[in-house]
Amino acid sequence: MSNLQSANLQDIQRIRNATDMAHEGITRIMYDVHTTKTDLSRGYGGGDGVEFQKLIDLWLEQARVVLNELEGLDTSLATAIGLKSSMQDENLQEIKDHSSQSDYVIEQLILGPNRGV
């Protein structure tokens, strides 16, 4: 079982919340940077303006890469939550099944093989 699967659901949800917050923050900053780029590009001319826009475009490209990675992480975490929930449901059912079996065995031991039928 991987480390992610051994973590409890609450921990996984906390990580998802943190990635959501990071995604929102980066998206907001990307918007601010794009707006600033547009505003400042009017004042920059020549080589400085071109280099400034290249720098901003490079930064925005890297920010998109980070966003894509966060989205992939979120998908993986959602999958882990689903798997963990499914495993817990299966384990609970198995416990119930074995509990019923043990109740029957105890009943047979206490009442005897002919009385329990």
C-alpha positions in Angstrom: 0.0 0.0 0.0 1.5 3.4 -1.0 2.0 6.2 1.5 -0.9 8.1 -0.1 -3.3 5.2 0.5 -2.1 4.8 4.1 -2.9 8.4 4.9 -6.3 8.9 6.3 -9.1 10.6 4.4 -8.9 13.8 6.5 -5.2 14.3 5.6 -5.9 13.7 2.0 -8.8 16.3 2.0 -6.5 18.8 3.7 -4.0 18.4 0.9 -6.7 18.8 -1.6 -7.8 22.0 0.1 -4.2 23.3 0.0 -3.9 22.5 -3.7 -7.2 24.3 -4.4 -6.0 27.4 -2.5 -2.7 27.3 -4.4 -4.5 27.0 -7.7 -6.8 29.9 -6.9 -3.8 32.1 -5.7 -1.8 31.3 -8.8 -4.8 32.0 -11.1 -5.4 35.3 -9.4 -1.7 36.3 -9.7 -1.6 35.3 -13.3 -4.5 37.6 -14.0 -2.7 40.4 -12.1 0.5 39.8 -14.1 -1.3 39.7 -17.4 -3.1 43.0 -16.5 0.1 44.6 -15.4 1.8 43.4 -18.6 -0.9 45.0 -20.7 -0.8 48.3 -18.7 3.0 48.5 -18.7 3.5 47.5 -22.3 2.0 50.8 -23.4 4.8 52.6 -21.7 7.7 50.4 -22.7 9.1 50.8 -26.2 11.9 49.3 -28.2 14.1 46.5 -27.0 13.2 47.0 -23.3 9.5 46.5 -24.0 10.0 43.4 -26.1 12.3 41.8 -23.5 9.8 42.8 -20.7 7.0 41.1 -22.6 9.1 38.0 -23.2 9.9 37.8 -19.5 6.2 38.1 -18.6 5.2 35.5 -21.2 7.8 33.1 -19.9 6.6 33.6 -16.3 3.0 33.0 -17.4 3.9 29.9 -19.3 5.7 28.5 -16.2 2.7 29.4 -14.0 0.4 27.4 -16.4 2.8 24.4 -16.0 2.4 24.7 -12.2 -1.4 24.9 -12.6 -1.5 21.8 -14.7 0.6 19.9 -12.1 -1.7 21.1 -9.4 -4.7 19.9 -11.4 -3.0 16.5 -11.9 -2.3 16.3 -8.2 -5.9 17.1 -7.4 -7.1 14.4 -9.7 -4.7 11.9 -8.1 -5.9 12.9 -4.6 -9.6 12.6 -5.7 -8.8 9.1 -7.0 -7.1 8.2 -3.7 -10.1 9.3 -1.7 -12.4 7.2 -3.9 -10.1 4.2 -3.5 -9.8 4.6 0.2 -13.5 5.0 0.7 -14.2 1.9 -1.4 -11.6 -0.1 0.6 -13.2 1.0 3.8 -16.6 0.0 2.6 -15.3 -3.4 1.6 -13.5 -3.8 4.9 -16.7 -2.9 6.8 -18.7 -5.4 4.9 -16.1 -8.1 5.6 -16.2 -7.3 9.3 -20.0 -7.6 9.3 -19.8 -10.9 7.4 -17.3 -12.3 9.9 -19.2 -11.0 12.8 -22.3 -12.9 11.7 -20.3 -16.0 11.3 -18.7 -15.7 14.8 -22.2 -15.0 16.3 -23.4 -18.3 14.7 -20.3 -20.2 16.1 -20.8 -18.8 19.6 -24.5 -19.6 19.5 -23.6 -23.2 18.5 -21.1 -23.5 21.3 -23.4 -22.2 23.9 -26.7 -23.8 22.8 -25.2 -27.0 21.4 -25.3 -28.2 17.8 -28.9 -29.4 17.9 -30.6 -26.5 19.7 -29.5 -23.7 17.4 -31.2 -25.1 14.3 
